Amino acid sequence: MSFYGIAGLFISSYLWCTILWNVGSGYDRFDRKEGIVRIFRWGFPGIKRRVFLQFLMRDIQSIRIQVKEGLYPRRILYMEIRGQGVIPLTRTDEKFFTPREIEQKAAKLAYFLRVPIEVF
């Protein structure tokens, strides 16, 4: 029983640290004048706490929507970049988007970036 108590203590401290350090939060900046997309996210404390991605708008291939329905529905918005793969734009644990909201968000972004939308 003490093993499960200690394991639960470690898991809860990990989750509280994740919340307090605000891991995964950040911003996306799309600058049409310069043709540059900047994505910033906070990570865990250490050498690579700040995750900063910068690439050209012409390298964006498409906007992807991943929809999984069921007991634990997931609706995630991705940006596919040539040579770097896919980058999530919404939090993966965010279940509050309705299918209509995620579709509207993807349509606005795809229209701004002038790229197609893919649904998976």
A tleap script that builds the chain and sets N, CA, C and O, in Angstrom:
source leaprc.protein.ff14SB
mol = sequence {
  NMET SER PHE TYR GLY ILE ALA GLY LEU PHE
  ILE SER SER TYR LEU TRP CYS THR ILE LEU
  TRP ASN VAL GLY SER GLY TYR ASP ARG PHE
  ASP ARG LYS GLU GLY ILE VAL ARG ILE PHE
  ARG TRP GLY PHE PRO GLY ILE LYS ARG ARG
  VAL PHE LEU GLN PHE LEU MET ARG ASP ILE
  GLN SER ILE ARG ILE GLN VAL LYS GLU GLY
  LEU TYR PRO ARG ARG ILE LEU TYR MET GLU
  ILE ARG GLY GLN GLY VAL ILE PRO LEU THR
  ARG THR ASP GLU LYS PHE PHE THR PRO ARG
  GLU ILE GLU GLN LYS ALA ALA LYS LEU ALA
  TYR PHE LEU ARG VAL PRO ILE GLU VAL CPHE
}
set mol.1.N position { 0.815 -1.198 0.000 }
set mol.1.CA position { 0.000 0.000 0.000 }
set mol.1.C position { 0.856 1.259 0.000 }
set mol.1.O position { 0.507 2.265 -0.618 }
set mol.2.N position { 1.976 1.186 0.699 }
set mol.2.CA position { 2.835 2.377 0.738 }
set mol.2.C position { 3.448 2.658 -0.635 }
set mol.2.O position { 3.708 3.813 -0.972 }
set mol.3.N position { 3.682 1.598 -1.435 }
set mol.3.CA position { 4.191 1.795 -2.787 }
set mol.3.C position { 3.215 2.630 -3.621 }
set mol.3.O position { 3.627 3.568 -4.303 }
set mol.4.N position { 1.932 2.293 -3.568 }
set mol.4.CA position { 0.931 3.042 -4.328 }
set mol.4.C position { 0.784 4.462 -3.809 }
set mol.4.O position { 0.538 5.384 -4.587 }
set mol.5.N position { 0.932 4.645 -2.515 }
set mol.5.CA position { 0.878 5.989 -1.948 }
set mol.5.C position { 2.031 6.855 -2.427 }
set mol.5.O position { 1.837 8.021 -2.769 }
set mol.6.N position { 3.225 6.288 -2.451 }
set mol.6.CA position { 4.404 7.025 -2.924 }
set mol.6.C position { 4.300 7.296 -4.421 }
set mol.6.O position { 4.624 8.389 -4.884 }
set mol.7.N position { 3.846 6.294 -5.179 }
set mol.7.CA position { 3.675 6.480 -6.624 }
set mol.7.C position { 2.647 7.578 -6.898 }
set mol.7.O position { 2.856 8.413 -7.778 }
set mol.8.N position { 1.559 7.585 -6.168 }
set mol.8.CA position { 0.548 8.628 -6.329 }
set mol.8.C position { 1.074 9.998 -5.971 }
set mol.8.O position { 0.706 10.992 -6.597 }
set mol.9.N position { 1.947 10.058 -4.952 }
set mol.9.CA position { 2.548 11.328 -4.554 }
set mol.9.C position { 3.450 11.875 -5.662 }
set mol.9.O position { 3.428 13.073 -5.945 }
set mol.10.N position { 4.242 11.003 -6.289 }
set mol.10.CA position { 5.107 11.438 -7.386 }
set mol.10.C position { 4.299 11.891 -8.599 }
set mol.10.O position { 4.624 12.903 -9.219 }
set mol.11.N position { 3.262 11.155 -8.934 }
set mol.11.CA position { 2.437 11.530 -10.091 }
set mol.11.C position { 1.729 12.857 -9.842 }
set mol.11.O position { 1.670 13.711 -10.726 }
set mol.12.N position { 1.196 13.026 -8.641 }
set mol.12.CA position { 0.502 14.285 -8.358 }
set mol.12.C position { 1.465 15.463 -8.325 }
set mol.12.O position { 1.112 16.558 -8.761 }
set mol.13.N position { 2.685 15.256 -7.811 }
set mol.13.CA position { 3.658 16.361 -7.816 }
set mol.13.C position { 4.087 16.704 -9.241 }
set mol.13.O position { 4.289 17.877 -9.554 }
set mol.14.N position { 4.227 15.718 -10.095 }
set mol.14.CA position { 4.542 15.956 -11.504 }
set mol.14.C position { 3.435 16.773 -12.175 }
set mol.14.O position { 3.720 17.730 -12.894 }
set mol.15.N position { 2.184 16.400 -11.945 }
set mol.15.CA position { 1.063 17.111 -12.551 }
set mol.15.C position { 0.951 18.541 -12.023 }
set mol.15.O position { 0.661 19.461 -12.788 }
set mol.16.N position { 1.176 18.734 -10.734 }
set mol.16.CA position { 1.125 20.089 -10.172 }
set mol.16.C position { 2.253 20.956 -10.729 }
set mol.16.O position { 2.043 22.134 -11.018 }
set mol.17.N position { 3.431 20.391 -10.880 }
set mol.17.CA position { 4.539 21.156 -11.477 }
set mol.17.C position { 4.237 21.531 -12.919 }
set mol.17.O position { 4.554 22.637 -13.356 }
set mol.18.N position { 3.624 20.613 -13.661 }
set mol.18.CA position { 3.242 20.902 -15.042 }
set mol.18.C position { 2.254 22.067 -15.100 }
set mol.18.O position { 2.347 22.918 -15.985 }
set mol.19.N position { 1.324 22.105 -14.175 }
set mol.19.CA position { 0.342 23.193 -14.143 }
set mol.19.C position { 1.005 24.499 -13.725 }
set mol.19.O position { 0.776 25.536 -14.348 }
set mol.20.N position { 1.819 24.462 -12.685 }
set mol.20.CA position { 2.445 25.685 -12.176 }
set mol.20.C position { 3.462 26.275 -13.155 }
set mol.20.O position { 3.570 27.496 -13.267 }
set mol.21.N position { 4.211 25.421 -13.866 }
set mol.21.CA position { 5.196 25.906 -14.833 }
set mol.21.C position { 4.557 26.290 -16.158 }
set mol.21.O position { 5.224 26.844 -17.032 }
set mol.22.N position { 3.257 25.997 -16.315 }
set mol.22.CA position { 2.514 26.365 -17.518 }
set mol.22.C position { 3.102 25.707 -18.773 }
set mol.22.O position { 3.238 26.352 -19.812 }
set mol.23.N position { 3.438 24.454 -18.668 }
set mol.23.CA position { 4.056 23.711 -19.766 }
set mol.23.C position { 3.064 23.570 -20.919 }
set mol.23.O position { 1.914 23.182 -20.716 }
set mol.24.N position { 3.516 23.888 -22.120 }
set mol.24.CA position { 2.698 23.753 -23.321 }
set mol.24.C position { 2.007 25.028 -23.755 }
set mol.24.O position { 1.467 25.094 -24.859 }
set mol.25.N position { 2.015 26.041 -22.904 }
set mol.25.CA position { 1.363 27.282 -23.304 }
set mol.25.C position { 2.310 28.106 -24.164 }
set mol.25.O position { 3.516 27.858 -24.178 }
set mol.26.N position { 1.775 29.071 -24.868 }
set mol.26.CA position { 2.590 29.906 -25.734 }
set mol.26.C position { 1.717 30.638 -26.720 }
set mol.26.O position { 0.541 30.888 -26.456 }
set mol.27.N position { 2.291 30.985 -27.860 }
set mol.27.CA position { 1.539 31.728 -28.865 }
set mol.27.C position { 2.004 31.346 -30.256 }
set mol.27.O position { 3.086 30.790 -30.443 }
set mol.28.N position { 1.146 31.662 -31.239 }
set mol.28.CA position { 1.438 31.479 -32.653 }
set mol.28.C position { 1.334 32.852 -33.305 }
set mol.28.O position { 0.335 33.548 -33.125 }
set mol.29.N position { 2.345 33.244 -34.052 }
set mol.29.CA position { 2.328 34.541 -34.735 }
set mol.29.C position { 2.528 34.307 -36.231 }
set mol.29.O position { 3.512 33.706 -36.661 }
set mol.30.N position { 1.570 34.799 -37.001 }
set mol.30.CA position { 1.612 34.683 -38.455 }
set mol.30.C position { 1.783 36.084 -39.018 }
set mol.30.O position { 0.888 36.917 -38.881 }
set mol.31.N position { 2.926 36.355 -39.652 }
set mol.31.CA position { 3.227 37.677 -40.192 }
set mol.31.C position { 3.260 37.589 -41.712 }
set mol.31.O position { 4.210 37.063 -42.293 }
set mol.32.N position { 2.219 38.106 -42.347 }
set mol.32.CA position { 2.115 38.014 -43.800 }
set mol.32.C position { 3.087 38.956 -44.499 }
set mol.32.O position { 3.575 38.634 -45.582 }
set mol.33.N position { 3.380 40.114 -43.905 }
set mol.33.CA position { 4.299 41.070 -44.536 }
set mol.33.C position { 5.690 40.476 -44.687 }
set mol.33.O position { 6.303 40.577 -45.750 }
set mol.34.N position { 6.185 39.859 -43.628 }
set mol.34.CA position { 7.516 39.251 -43.680 }
set mol.34.C position { 7.477 37.834 -44.241 }
set mol.34.O position { 8.508 37.310 -44.664 }
set mol.35.N position { 6.300 37.207 -44.249 }
set mol.35.CA position { 6.164 35.836 -44.738 }
set mol.35.C position { 6.731 34.823 -43.770 }
set mol.35.O position { 7.235 33.779 -44.183 }
set mol.36.N position { 6.653 35.126 -42.467 }
set mol.36.CA position { 7.252 34.268 -41.443 }
set mol.36.C position { 6.190 33.837 -40.440 }
set mol.36.O position { 5.314 34.618 -40.069 }
set mol.37.N position { 6.279 32.583 -40.009 }
set mol.37.CA position { 5.427 32.047 -38.951 }
set mol.37.C position { 6.318 31.757 -37.754 }
set mol.37.O position { 7.353 31.104 -37.882 }
set mol.38.N position { 5.905 32.248 -36.586 }
set mol.38.CA position { 6.657 32.009 -35.352 }
set mol.38.C position { 5.755 31.285 -34.365 }
set mol.38.O position { 4.623 31.708 -34.128 }
set mol.39.N position { 6.246 30.210 -33.795 }
set mol.39.CA position { 5.509 29.448 -32.786 }
set mol.39.C position { 6.377 29.370 -31.544 }
set mol.39.O position { 7.532 28.948 -31.606 }
set mol.40.N position { 5.811 29.783 -30.411 }
set mol.40.CA position { 6.533 29.770 -29.143 }
set mol.40.C position { 5.746 28.937 -28.139 }
set mol.40.O position { 4.531 29.096 -28.015 }
set mol.41.N position { 6.431 28.054 -27.424 }
set mol.41.CA position { 5.822 27.236 -26.375 }
set mol.41.C position { 6.768 27.161 -25.181 }
set mol.41.O position { 7.988 27.173 -25.341 }
set mol.42.N position { 6.192 27.085 -23.986 }
set mol.42.CA position { 6.969 26.860 -22.775 }
set mol.42.C position { 7.104 25.360 -22.543 }
set mol.42.O position { 6.150 24.608 -22.741 }
set mol.43.N position { 8.295 24.922 -22.120 }
set mol.43.CA position { 8.540 23.531 -21.809 }
set mol.43.C position { 8.867 23.365 -20.339 }
set mol.43.O position { 8.597 24.256 -19.533 }
set mol.44.N position { 9.439 22.244 -19.992 }
set mol.44.CA position { 9.863 22.005 -18.618 }
set mol.44.C position { 11.135 22.793 -18.330 }
set mol.44.O position { 11.918 23.035 -19.248 }
set mol.45.N position { 11.366 23.199 -17.084 }
set mol.45.CA position { 12.577 23.958 -16.757 }
set mol.45.C position { 13.843 23.192 -17.133 }
set mol.45.O position { 13.909 21.967 -17.023 }
set mol.46.N position { 14.814 23.929 -17.568 }
set mol.46.CA position { 16.076 23.342 -17.988 }
set mol.46.C position { 16.663 24.131 -19.130 }
set mol.46.O position { 16.315 25.293 -19.344 }
set mol.47.N position { 17.549 23.501 -19.858 }
set mol.47.CA position { 18.233 24.166 -20.951 }
set mol.47.C position { 17.259 24.540 -22.068 }
set mol.47.O position { 17.362 25.625 -22.639 }
set mol.48.N position { 16.323 23.659 -22.380 }
set mol.48.CA position { 15.409 23.898 -23.501 }
set mol.48.C position { 14.005 24.231 -23.004 }
set mol.48.O position { 13.027 23.656 -23.483 }
set mol.49.N position { 13.897 25.148 -22.055 }
set mol.49.CA position { 12.582 25.539 -21.520 }
set mol.49.C position { 11.754 26.270 -22.562 }
set mol.49.O position { 10.543 26.066 -22.645 }
set mol.50.N position { 12.385 27.107 -23.348 }
set mol.50.CA position { 11.679 27.867 -24.371 }
set mol.50.C position { 11.811 27.178 -25.721 }
set mol.50.O position { 12.916 26.994 -26.231 }
set mol.51.N position { 10.686 26.803 -26.285 }
set mol.51.CA position { 10.666 26.172 -27.601 }
set mol.51.C position { 10.196 27.237 -28.585 }
set mol.51.O position { 9.057 27.695 -28.507 }
set mol.52.N position { 11.056 27.626 -29.498 }
set mol.52.CA position { 10.758 28.681 -30.460 }
set mol.52.C position { 11.005 28.145 -31.861 }
set mol.52.O position { 12.132 27.796 -32.212 }
set mol.53.N position { 9.947 28.083 -32.657 }
set mol.53.CA position { 10.039 27.625 -34.045 }
set mol.53.C position { 9.754 28.796 -34.970 }
set mol.53.O position { 8.846 29.591 -34.722 }
set mol.54.N position { 10.524 28.895 -36.022 }
set mol.54.CA position { 10.336 29.964 -36.998 }
set mol.54.C position { 10.568 29.382 -38.384 }
set mol.54.O position { 11.578 28.721 -38.624 }
set mol.55.N position { 9.631 29.630 -39.295 }
set mol.55.CA position { 9.771 29.134 -40.657 }
set mol.55.C position { 8.992 30.035 -41.604 }
set mol.55.O position { 8.213 30.884 -41.172 }
set mol.56.N position { 9.206 29.844 -42.871 }
set mol.56.CA position { 8.571 30.671 -43.897 }
set mol.56.C position { 7.151 30.172 -44.192 }
set mol.56.O position { 6.862 28.980 -44.096 }
set mol.57.N position { 6.286 31.106 -44.548 }
set mol.57.CA position { 4.901 30.742 -44.867 }
set mol.57.C position { 4.811 29.859 -46.104 }
set mol.57.O position { 3.911 29.026 -46.206 }
set mol.58.N position { 5.725 30.031 -47.034 }
set mol.58.CA position { 5.658 29.230 -48.256 }
set mol.58.C position { 6.021 27.761 -47.996 }
set mol.58.O position { 5.790 26.909 -48.855 }
set mol.59.N position { 6.591 27.457 -46.813 }
set mol.59.CA position { 6.914 26.072 -46.462 }
set mol.59.C position { 5.722 25.326 -45.871 }
set mol.59.O position { 5.801 24.115 -45.663 }
set mol.60.N position { 4.631 26.017 -45.601 }
set mol.60.CA position { 3.444 25.370 -45.043 }
set mol.60.C position { 2.708 24.667 -46.170 }
set mol.60.O position { 2.340 25.284 -47.170 }
set mol.61.N position { 2.496 23.357 -45.995 }
set mol.61.CA position { 1.827 22.571 -47.034 }
set mol.61.C position { 0.320 22.542 -46.850 }
set mol.61.O position { -0.425 22.677 -47.820 }
set mol.62.N position { -0.141 22.366 -45.602 }
set mol.62.CA position { -1.580 22.270 -45.376 }
set mol.62.C position { -1.896 22.446 -43.893 }
set mol.62.O position { -1.008 22.444 -43.040 }
set mol.63.N position { -3.175 22.598 -43.619 }
set mol.63.CA position { -3.711 22.605 -42.261 }
set mol.63.C position { -4.458 21.291 -42.100 }
set mol.63.O position { -5.305 20.953 -42.927 }
set mol.64.N position { -4.153 20.552 -41.046 }
set mol.64.CA position { -4.791 19.260 -40.816 }
set mol.64.C position { -5.723 19.336 -39.614 }
set mol.64.O position { -5.435 20.006 -38.622 }
set mol.65.N position { -6.833 18.642 -39.725 }
set mol.65.CA position { -7.754 18.490 -38.606 }
set mol.65.C position { -7.824 17.003 -38.289 }
set mol.65.O position { -8.125 16.187 -39.161 }
set mol.66.N position { -7.546 16.658 -37.044 }
set mol.66.CA position { -7.671 15.270 -36.611 }
set mol.66.C position { -8.879 15.188 -35.687 }
set mol.66.O position { -8.932 15.858 -34.656 }
set mol.67.N position { -9.842 14.364 -36.065 }
set mol.67.CA position { -11.065 14.212 -35.281 }
set mol.67.C position { -11.203 12.752 -34.890 }
set mol.67.O position { -11.236 11.871 -35.749 }
set mol.68.N position { -11.284 12.498 -33.586 }
set mol.68.CA position { -11.542 11.154 -33.071 }
set mol.68.C position { -12.729 11.262 -32.130 }
set mol.68.O position { -12.661 11.936 -31.102 }
set mol.69.N position { -13.798 10.605 -32.483 }
set mol.69.CA position { -14.998 10.611 -31.652 }
set mol.69.C position { -15.019 9.341 -30.810 }
set mol.69.O position { -14.255 8.408 -31.059 }
set mol.70.N position { -15.872 9.314 -29.841 }
set mol.70.CA position { -15.999 8.164 -28.980 }
set mol.70.C position { -16.092 8.586 -27.533 }
set mol.70.O position { -16.593 9.665 -27.218 }
set mol.71.N position { -15.603 7.724 -26.652 }
set mol.71.CA position { -15.665 7.997 -25.217 }
set mol.71.C position { -14.806 9.195 -24.841 }
set mol.71.O position { -15.211 10.012 -24.015 }
set mol.72.N position { -13.618 9.307 -25.440 }
set mol.72.CA position { -12.721 10.439 -25.225 }
set mol.72.C position { -12.475 11.136 -26.563 }
set mol.72.O position { -11.498 10.832 -27.247 }
set mol.73.N position { -13.351 12.068 -26.942 }
set mol.73.CA position { -13.188 12.710 -28.263 }
set mol.73.C position { -11.978 13.634 -28.295 }
set mol.73.O position { -11.653 14.289 -27.305 }
set mol.74.N position { -11.316 13.676 -29.450 }
set mol.74.CA position { -10.153 14.550 -29.663 }
set mol.74.C position { -10.331 15.290 -30.971 }
set mol.74.O position { -10.612 14.692 -32.009 }
set mol.75.N position { -10.165 16.585 -30.906 }
set mol.75.CA position { -10.211 17.419 -32.106 }
set mol.75.C position { -8.990 18.315 -32.062 }
set mol.75.O position { -8.928 19.261 -31.276 }
set mol.76.N position { -8.017 18.011 -32.914 }
set mol.76.CA position { -6.734 18.710 -32.871 }
set mol.76.C position { -6.455 19.344 -34.224 }
set mol.76.O position { -6.724 18.756 -35.271 }
set mol.77.N position { -5.912 20.549 -34.184 }
set mol.77.CA position { -5.561 21.289 -35.381 }
set mol.77.C position { -4.043 21.260 -35.543 }
set mol.77.O position { -3.312 21.647 -34.632 }
set mol.78.N position { -3.571 20.801 -36.701 }
set mol.78.CA position { -2.148 20.692 -36.996 }
set mol.78.C position { -1.786 21.566 -38.186 }
set mol.78.O position { -2.638 21.913 -39.003 }
set mol.79.N position { -0.506 21.916 -38.267 }
set mol.79.CA position { 0.022 22.601 -39.442 }
set mol.79.C position { 1.141 21.727 -39.999 }
set mol.79.O position { 2.106 21.424 -39.298 }
set mol.80.N position { 1.008 21.326 -41.258 }
set mol.80.CA position { 2.025 20.488 -41.891 }
set mol.80.C position { 3.043 21.377 -42.588 }
set mol.80.O position { 2.691 22.224 -43.409 }
set mol.81.N position { 4.318 21.171 -42.246 }
set mol.81.CA position { 5.389 22.009 -42.773 }
set mol.81.C position { 6.366 21.145 -43.552 }
set mol.81.O position { 6.755 20.067 -43.103 }
set mol.82.N position { 6.750 21.619 -44.699 }
set mol.82.CA position { 7.688 20.906 -45.558 }
set mol.82.C position { 9.028 20.744 -44.845 }
set mol.82.O position { 9.658 21.730 -44.464 }
set mol.83.N position { 9.456 19.501 -44.666 }
set mol.83.CA position { 10.743 19.209 -44.059 }
set mol.83.C position { 10.730 19.107 -42.540 }
set mol.83.O position { 11.724 18.676 -41.955 }
set mol.84.N position { 9.628 19.493 -41.875 }
set mol.84.CA position { 9.575 19.425 -40.411 }
set mol.84.C position { 8.418 18.592 -39.894 }
set mol.84.O position { 8.319 18.386 -38.685 }
set mol.85.N position { 7.556 18.113 -40.743 }
set mol.85.CA position { 6.433 17.300 -40.295 }
set mol.85.C position { 5.249 18.149 -39.875 }
set mol.85.O position { 5.016 19.226 -40.423 }
set mol.86.N position { 4.495 17.649 -38.889 }
set mol.86.CA position { 3.300 18.354 -38.436 }
set mol.86.C position { 3.537 18.950 -37.052 }
set mol.86.O position { 4.229 18.367 -36.218 }
set mol.87.N position { 2.952 20.114 -36.827 }
set mol.87.CA position { 3.071 20.815 -35.551 }
set mol.87.C position { 1.665 21.069 -35.033 }
set mol.87.O position { 0.857 21.669 -35.742 }
set mol.88.N position { 1.340 20.624 -33.799 }
set mol.88.CA position { -0.003 20.892 -33.270 }
set mol.88.C position { -0.184 22.367 -32.932 }
set mol.88.O position { 0.697 22.991 -32.341 }
set mol.89.N position { -1.323 22.912 -33.309 }
set mol.89.CA position { -1.635 24.301 -33.010 }
set mol.89.C position { -2.587 24.436 -31.829 }
set mol.89.O position { -2.593 25.471 -31.163 }
set mol.90.N position { -3.384 23.420 -31.560 }
set mol.90.CA position { -4.247 23.410 -30.384 }
set mol.90.C position { -3.706 22.395 -29.399 }
set mol.90.O position { -2.983 21.472 -29.775 }
set mol.91.N position { -4.052 22.567 -28.158 }
set mol.91.CA position { -3.601 21.617 -27.143 }
set mol.91.C position { -4.227 20.264 -27.404 }
set mol.91.O position { -5.390 20.183 -27.799 }
set mol.92.N position { -3.472 19.205 -27.189 }
set mol.92.CA position { -3.975 17.870 -27.479 }
set mol.92.C position { -5.007 17.411 -26.460 }
set mol.92.O position { -5.775 16.491 -26.740 }
set mol.93.N position { -5.042 18.033 -25.279 }
set mol.93.CA position { -6.005 17.635 -24.264 }
set mol.93.C position { -7.234 18.539 -24.234 }
set mol.93.O position { -8.063 18.428 -23.330 }
set mol.94.N position { -7.354 19.417 -25.198 }
set mol.94.CA position { -8.458 20.366 -25.243 }
set mol.94.C position { -9.663 19.713 -25.907 }
set mol.94.O position { -9.668 19.506 -27.121 }
set mol.95.N position { -10.671 19.391 -25.126 }
set mol.95.CA position { -11.848 18.705 -25.648 }
set mol.95.C position { -13.031 19.647 -25.798 }
set mol.95.O position { -14.139 19.199 -26.094 }
set mol.96.N position { -12.821 20.924 -25.603 }
set mol.96.CA position { -13.926 21.853 -25.546 }
set mol.96.C position { -14.344 22.390 -26.909 }
set mol.96.O position { -15.362 23.074 -27.009 }
set mol.97.N position { -13.592 22.098 -27.945 }
set mol.97.CA position { -13.962 22.544 -29.274 }
set mol.97.C position { -15.030 21.620 -29.834 }
set mol.97.O position { -14.896 20.397 -29.785 }
set mol.98.N position { -16.079 22.207 -30.362 }
set mol.98.CA position { -17.055 21.410 -31.089 }
set mol.98.C position { -16.506 21.205 -32.497 }
set mol.98.O position { -15.606 21.933 -32.917 }
set mol.99.N position { -17.031 20.229 -33.231 }
set mol.99.CA position { -16.536 20.040 -34.598 }
set mol.99.C position { -16.702 21.298 -35.461 }
set mol.99.O position { -15.868 21.579 -36.322 }
set mol.100.N position { -17.764 22.039 -35.230 }
set mol.100.CA position { -17.992 23.266 -36.000 }
set mol.100.C position { -16.938 24.328 -35.680 }
set mol.100.O position { -16.439 24.997 -36.585 }
set mol.101.N position { -16.598 24.487 -34.394 }
set mol.101.CA position { -15.603 25.483 -33.986 }
set mol.101.C position { -14.223 25.166 -34.549 }
set mol.101.O position { -13.536 26.063 -35.035 }
set mol.102.N position { -13.809 23.901 -34.489 }
set mol.102.CA position { -12.484 23.530 -34.993 }
set mol.102.C position { -12.449 23.683 -36.514 }
set mol.102.O position { -11.416 24.048 -37.075 }
set mol.103.N position { -13.568 23.409 -37.181 }
set mol.103.CA position { -13.635 23.575 -38.633 }
set mol.103.C position { -13.548 25.056 -39.012 }
set mol.103.O position { -12.863 25.404 -39.973 }
set mol.104.N position { -14.223 25.917 -38.279 }
set mol.104.CA position { -14.163 27.351 -38.557 }
set mol.104.C position { -12.767 27.905 -38.312 }
set mol.104.O position { -12.270 28.724 -39.084 }
set mol.105.N position { -12.139 27.452 -37.233 }
set mol.105.CA position { -10.777 27.897 -36.926 }
set mol.105.C position { -9.808 27.475 -38.027 }
set mol.105.O position { -8.959 28.259 -38.451 }
set mol.106.N position { -9.942 26.233 -38.485 }
set mol.106.CA position { -9.078 25.728 -39.564 }
set mol.106.C position { -9.343 26.460 -40.870 }
set mol.106.O position { -8.406 26.751 -41.613 }
set mol.107.N position { -10.601 26.762 -41.163 }
set mol.107.CA position { -10.940 27.453 -42.414 }
set mol.107.C position { -10.367 28.873 -42.420 }
set mol.107.O position { -9.831 29.316 -43.436 }
set mol.108.N position { -10.474 29.582 -41.305 }
set mol.108.CA position { -9.911 30.934 -41.226 }
set mol.108.C position { -8.404 30.919 -41.416 }
set mol.108.O position { -7.855 31.738 -42.153 }
set mol.109.N position { -7.733 29.979 -40.743 }
set mol.109.CA position { -6.278 29.891 -40.838 }
set mol.109.C position { -5.838 29.480 -42.241 }
set mol.109.O position { -4.882 30.041 -42.776 }
set mol.110.N position { -6.521 28.512 -42.838 }
set mol.110.CA position { -6.174 28.070 -44.193 }
set mol.110.C position { -6.413 29.183 -45.212 }
set mol.110.O position { -5.643 29.331 -46.161 }
set mol.111.N position { -7.471 29.959 -45.022 }
set mol.111.CA position { -7.745 31.078 -45.922 }
set mol.111.C position { -6.654 32.145 -45.787 }
set mol.111.O position { -6.201 32.697 -46.790 }
set mol.112.N position { -6.234 32.433 -44.561 }
set mol.112.CA position { -5.185 33.424 -44.333 }
set mol.112.C position { -3.853 32.980 -44.928 }
set mol.112.O position { -3.145 33.778 -45.544 }
set mol.113.N position { -3.513 31.696 -44.741 }
set mol.113.CA position { -2.237 31.166 -45.223 }
set mol.113.C position { -2.294 30.720 -46.686 }
set mol.113.O position { -1.256 30.466 -47.297 }
set mol.114.N position { -3.499 30.623 -47.248 }
set mol.114.CA position { -3.715 30.178 -48.629 }
set mol.114.C position { -3.183 28.761 -48.859 }
set mol.114.O position { -2.423 28.500 -49.792 }
set mol.115.N position { -3.609 27.860 -47.976 }
set mol.115.CA position { -3.228 26.444 -48.073 }
set mol.115.C position { -4.485 25.591 -47.961 }
set mol.115.O position { -5.501 26.073 -47.461 }
set mol.116.N position { -4.447 24.328 -48.413 }
set mol.116.CA position { -5.611 23.462 -48.307 }
set mol.116.C position { -5.793 22.901 -46.891 }
set mol.116.O position { -4.883 22.944 -46.063 }
set mol.117.N position { -6.994 22.376 -46.643 }
set mol.117.CA position { -7.324 21.720 -45.367 }
set mol.117.C position { -7.423 20.228 -45.606 }
set mol.117.O position { -8.032 19.793 -46.583 }
set mol.118.N position { -6.825 19.434 -44.717 }
set mol.118.CA position { -6.918 17.985 -44.767 }
set mol.118.C position { -7.576 17.511 -43.471 }
set mol.118.O position { -7.287 18.030 -42.393 }
set mol.119.N position { -8.459 16.525 -43.587 }
set mol.119.CA position { -9.151 15.984 -42.415 }
set mol.119.C position { -8.755 14.532 -42.239 }
set mol.119.O position { -8.838 13.738 -43.176 }
set mol.120.N position { -8.320 14.184 -41.021 }
set mol.120.CA position { -7.942 12.801 -40.701 }
set mol.120.C position { -8.699 12.337 -39.490 }
set mol.120.O position { -8.527 11.199 -39.054 }
savepdb mol mol.pdb
quit
